[in-house]
Amino acid sequence: MAKAGKYVLEERITEVRSRWQIGKADAAFFESSTRVNDLRRSLKAIKGTKNVELFRHFPVAAIALLEAYFRSVVSVVVDAGGDYFPRGLGMVGDKLKAAEAIAILHKKSVSIGEAVAYSLPFSSLGHLESTLDQLLGQSLKGLVKTAVDPHELRRQEPAPNLIVADVSALWADLQKIFEARHVLAHEAATKFDVSYDLASLSVESVSNLIEAIEAVLWSTVWKDEPLTQQELNRDAYSKYRDQRKQLSVVIRRKRKEFAGKRDAAEFRALHAQWKSWVERWARYNSERFEGGSIQPMIHASVLSEAYEIRIKQVQNVTGY
């Protein structure tokens, strides 16, 4: 923990990450879904309780969840580059000083996207909406109105179902939850009652918005990224194939440095053993998913990772 008065942005982000299950901004939807399910289970367990004080927890927890998701989304979108990067930097202005940005880039412990995300305010629905409007270059509310299941969109189904049936009603519900959260987080509010219905509305409204934003991202920022399992399998194999080609290039260059035939022969023998071991290791990892659609992706991903490491190993052989 940094000393009081010296609590820097980088340390804050690192601490937030440490409290996630996966610890990466691009796992935001998984983290959010997990938290939504936890809240639903807890709320179901106390339905009908006379201890209504427990219901006061849910608006606060739901908005905290939305804030975490919001910051992760901003981080991922800004780091996607293209027009999103300058838009993100433009939103923070003087809040992220040039010296801080340079230090972050140098250390590589957090990304610029994360620095932008954690420099932005989040205390109202307006903060979320205006930020994503600017970042996406389009109206978030307008995009949510047409948001559909990403898989249905990718399959080009003729009449995909809208994720949010009534966007105006959702916005009104969210505004109500933000107001309740503000009261509960900043006041004693002994006369402010939270019912089971309001607690449930808090969780479901936030969940609905997160699902809608996720769909919006798949139709904008991630529209060219693999989504279906078949696409993920092809993408994983393509990355493995590229790594394999790159390794071949590195090996051809390295051969020029061999001291003689004996040196070259030993390298070939060792490399053949490495290839055999890596293939067995990839099969071992993927066999646990035998018969599943995910198996080809696991196999190719393990190979790709191994080849990426091997490229560096060959490059770093003395004399390169």
Salt bridges, closest charged atoms under 4 A:
GLU10 OE1 - LYS107 NZ 3.40
ASP38 OD1 - ARG41 NH2 2.48
GLU53 OE2 - ARG56 NE 3.59
GLU67 OE2 - ARG71 NH2 2.93
ASP83 OD2 - ARG87 NH2 3.98
GLU114 OE1 - ARG17 NH2 2.59
ASP149 OD1 - HIS151 ND1 3.80
GLU157 OE2 - ARG155 NH2 2.73
GLU204 OE1 - ARG40 NH2 2.78
GLU231 OE1 - ARG154 NH1 2.66
ASP235 OD2 - LYS239 NZ 3.24
GLU257 OE1 - LYS254 NZ 3.21
GLU279 OE2 - ARG283 NH1 3.63
GLU279 OE2 - HIS299 NE2 3.00
